[in-house]
Amino acid sequence: MDKQISPKEKEWNDIKTNDAWAVFKIMSEFVEGFEKLSKIGPCISIFGSARTVPDHPYYKMADELAYKICKNGYGIISGGGPGIMEAANKGANRAGGKSVGLNIDLPFEQNNNPYIDSDKSLQFNYFFVRKLMFVKYAQGFVVLPGGFGTLDELFEALTLIQTHKIERFPIVLIGKSYWEGLLQWIEKTLLEANNNIEKEDLKLYLLTDSVDEAVEFIEKFYVNYKLRPNF
């Protein structure tokens, strides 16, 4: 006599089956990302809010920053959407540099901006695959003011570098008034009050309001380090 299974067991078995098939969707995103991005050459990933409007000072800084980075021989990788991401791709486009967009399906805020190179636009369903692409093929991160997604990408990179899971690369935070409160909390609470990080970890990033200082910081870093994928 066949064993009867409960509705909940059947529901769980269906979930397990769907999970197994999802592996192929995930793998296809990895393969497409690796194939396209490995051919692009050294790039800098620029992050920031999708909600930043074109007349905002941070939008203009991202545009200028991307322009100058490209003039120094790098391409630009952004999240492919509006706001700071659009500004980064716009600056790369103006400079004649490589302009990459790693877009993702979201219920709001996300659509491809018009400044991505037509052959360098990738679409993702999974955040973790997209974040891996940002890290693997970036020679540096520049992080402008943003929300939870921006913070997620920043702390992902800091964690991987701190734990030696990837090669170190330069991380620049643009906007002193925006980031100082967070960085003070990191220093006073994480380091001094609880010893949850090391003092050397505070040297993993540069805080600045200067586009030129950000570009110079990246350039100086690669006087001593090779340009290569981070893992």
C-alpha positions as CSV (number, residue, x, y, z in Angstrom):
1,M,0.0,0.0,0.0
2,D,1.4,3.4,-1.0
3,K,2.3,5.7,1.8
4,Q,0.0,8.7,1.9
5,I,1.7,12.1,2.2
6,S,0.3,15.2,3.6
7,P,-0.5,18.3,1.6
8,K,2.4,20.1,3.4
9,E,4.9,17.3,2.5
10,K,3.7,17.5,-1.2
11,E,4.2,21.2,-1.2
12,W,7.7,20.8,0.2
13,N,8.6,18.2,-2.3
14,D,7.5,20.5,-5.1
15,I,9.7,23.2,-3.7
16,K,12.7,20.9,-3.6
17,T,12.1,20.0,-7.3
18,N,11.9,23.7,-8.3
19,D,15.1,24.4,-6.3
20,A,17.0,21.7,-8.2
21,W,15.9,23.1,-11.6
22,A,16.9,26.7,-10.4
23,V,20.5,25.5,-10.4
24,F,20.5,25.6,-14.2
25,K,19.1,29.2,-14.3
26,I,21.7,30.3,-11.8
27,M,24.5,28.6,-13.7
28,S,23.4,30.2,-17.0
29,E,23.7,33.7,-15.4
30,F,27.2,32.8,-14.2
31,V,28.3,31.6,-17.6
32,E,26.9,34.6,-19.5
33,G,28.5,37.0,-17.0
34,F,31.9,35.3,-17.1
35,E,32.0,35.1,-20.9
36,K,31.1,38.8,-21.4
37,L,32.9,40.5,-18.6
38,S,36.2,38.5,-19.0
39,K,36.6,40.2,-22.4
40,I,36.1,43.8,-21.3
41,G,39.3,44.6,-19.5
42,P,40.0,46.5,-16.3
43,C,36.9,48.4,-15.0
44,I,35.9,50.4,-12.0
45,S,32.5,49.7,-10.4
46,I,30.5,52.8,-9.4
47,F,27.6,52.5,-7.0
48,G,24.9,54.8,-5.6
49,S,21.2,55.5,-5.4
50,A,18.8,54.8,-8.3
51,R,16.8,57.8,-7.0
52,T,19.4,60.5,-7.5
53,V,18.1,63.0,-10.1
54,P,20.2,64.4,-12.9
55,D,20.5,67.9,-11.4
56,H,21.8,66.7,-8.1
57,P,25.5,67.4,-7.2
58,Y,26.2,63.7,-6.7
59,Y,24.8,62.8,-10.1
60,K,27.1,65.3,-11.7
61,M,30.1,64.0,-9.6
62,A,29.4,60.5,-10.7
63,D,29.3,61.6,-14.4
64,E,32.6,63.6,-14.0
65,L,34.3,60.7,-12.0
66,A,33.4,58.1,-14.6
67,Y,34.6,60.4,-17.4
68,K,38.0,60.9,-15.8
69,I,38.4,57.2,-14.8
70,C,37.8,56.2,-18.5
71,K,40.3,58.8,-19.7
72,N,42.8,56.9,-17.5
73,G,42.2,53.7,-19.4
74,Y,39.5,51.9,-17.3
75,G,35.9,51.0,-18.2
76,I,32.9,51.6,-16.0
77,I,30.6,49.0,-14.5
78,S,27.3,50.2,-13.0
79,G,24.1,48.5,-11.9
80,G,22.6,49.6,-15.2
81,G,19.7,51.6,-13.8
82,P,18.8,55.2,-13.3
83,G,20.3,57.7,-10.8
84,I,24.0,57.4,-9.9
85,M,24.2,54.3,-12.2
86,E,23.0,56.3,-15.2
87,A,25.4,59.1,-14.4
88,A,28.3,56.6,-14.3
89,N,27.4,55.1,-17.6
90,K,26.9,58.6,-19.0
91,G,30.4,59.7,-18.0
92,A,31.9,56.6,-19.5
93,N,29.9,57.1,-22.7
94,R,31.1,60.8,-23.0
95,A,34.7,59.7,-22.6
96,G,34.5,57.0,-25.2
97,G,35.2,54.3,-22.6
98,K,33.6,51.0,-22.0
99,S,30.2,51.3,-20.4
100,V,28.9,48.2,-18.7
101,G,25.5,47.8,-17.1
102,L,24.6,44.9,-14.8
103,N,20.8,45.2,-14.5
104,I,18.4,43.2,-12.4
105,D,14.7,42.6,-12.4
106,L,13.1,44.6,-9.6
107,P,9.5,45.6,-8.8
108,F,10.5,49.3,-8.9
109,E,13.3,51.7,-9.7
110,Q,15.2,49.6,-12.2
111,N,15.3,49.9,-16.0
112,N,18.3,50.0,-18.4
113,N,19.7,53.5,-18.8
114,P,20.5,54.7,-22.3
115,Y,24.3,55.1,-21.8
116,I,25.3,51.4,-21.6
117,D,27.1,49.9,-24.6
118,S,24.7,47.7,-26.5
119,D,27.0,44.7,-26.3
120,K,27.8,45.2,-22.5
121,S,24.3,45.1,-21.0
122,L,23.6,42.1,-18.9
123,Q,20.3,41.1,-17.2
124,F,20.2,39.2,-13.9
125,N,17.5,37.6,-11.8
126,Y,19.7,36.8,-8.8
127,F,21.4,39.5,-6.7
128,F,24.2,37.2,-5.5
129,V,25.2,36.4,-9.1
130,R,25.2,40.1,-10.0
131,K,27.2,41.1,-6.9
132,L,29.8,38.5,-7.8
133,M,30.2,40.0,-11.2
134,F,30.7,43.5,-9.7
135,V,33.5,42.2,-7.5
136,K,35.3,39.7,-9.8
137,Y,35.9,42.1,-12.6
138,A,36.2,45.4,-10.8
139,Q,39.6,46.9,-10.2
140,G,38.1,49.3,-7.7
141,F,34.8,50.4,-6.1
142,V,33.6,54.0,-6.0
143,V,30.6,54.3,-3.7
144,L,28.4,57.4,-3.8
145,P,25.4,58.0,-1.5
146,G,22.8,55.3,-1.8
147,G,20.4,53.1,0.1
148,F,20.3,49.5,1.3
149,G,21.6,48.1,-2.0
150,T,24.6,50.4,-2.1
151,L,25.4,49.5,1.5
152,D,25.1,45.8,0.7
153,E,27.6,46.1,-2.1
154,L,30.0,48.2,-0.1
155,F,30.0,45.8,2.9
156,E,30.2,42.7,0.7
157,A,33.5,44.1,-0.8
158,L,34.9,45.1,2.6
159,T,34.1,41.7,4.1
160,L,35.7,39.8,1.2
161,I,38.8,41.9,1.3
162,Q,39.1,41.8,5.2
163,T,38.8,38.0,5.2
164,H,41.2,37.6,2.3
165,K,38.7,35.8,0.1
166,I,39.5,38.2,-2.8
167,E,42.5,40.3,-3.7
168,R,42.5,43.8,-2.2
169,F,41.4,46.7,-4.4
170,P,40.8,50.4,-3.8
171,I,37.4,51.4,-2.3
172,V,36.5,55.1,-2.4
173,L,33.5,56.7,-0.6
174,I,32.3,59.9,-2.2
175,G,30.4,62.4,0.1
176,K,31.9,63.1,3.5
177,S,28.6,64.5,5.0
178,Y,26.8,61.4,3.9
179,W,29.3,58.7,5.1
180,E,30.9,60.3,8.1
181,G,28.2,59.2,10.6
182,L,28.5,55.6,9.5
183,L,32.3,55.6,9.5
184,Q,32.4,57.2,13.0
185,W,30.1,54.4,14.2
186,I,32.4,51.8,12.7
187,E,35.4,53.3,14.4
188,K,33.8,54.0,17.8
189,T,31.5,51.0,18.1
190,L,32.9,48.2,16.0
191,L,36.5,48.9,16.7
192,E,37.0,50.8,20.0
193,A,34.0,49.6,22.0
194,N,33.8,46.0,20.9
195,N,36.9,45.0,19.1
196,N,34.9,43.5,16.3
197,I,37.3,44.7,13.6
198,E,41.0,45.6,13.5
199,K,42.4,49.1,13.3
200,E,44.0,48.1,9.9
201,D,40.4,47.6,8.5
202,L,39.9,51.3,8.7
203,K,42.5,51.6,5.9
204,L,40.4,49.6,3.4
205,Y,38.7,52.7,2.1
206,L,39.2,56.4,1.3
207,L,36.6,59.0,2.2
208,T,36.6,62.2,0.0
209,D,34.6,64.9,-1.6
210,S,37.1,65.2,-4.5
211,V,36.7,63.5,-7.8
212,D,40.4,64.1,-8.6
213,E,41.4,62.6,-5.3
214,A,39.3,59.5,-5.9
215,V,40.9,59.0,-9.4
216,E,44.4,59.6,-8.0
217,F,43.8,57.1,-5.2
218,I,42.9,54.4,-7.7
219,E,45.9,55.2,-9.9
220,K,48.4,55.2,-7.0
221,F,47.1,51.8,-5.9
222,Y,48.0,50.2,-9.2
223,V,51.5,51.4,-9.1
224,N,52.0,48.6,-6.6
225,Y,49.4,46.0,-7.7
226,K,48.6,44.2,-10.9
227,L,45.4,44.6,-12.8
228,R,43.6,41.2,-12.8
229,P,40.4,39.5,-11.8
230,N,40.0,39.5,-8.0
231,F,39.6,35.7,-7.6
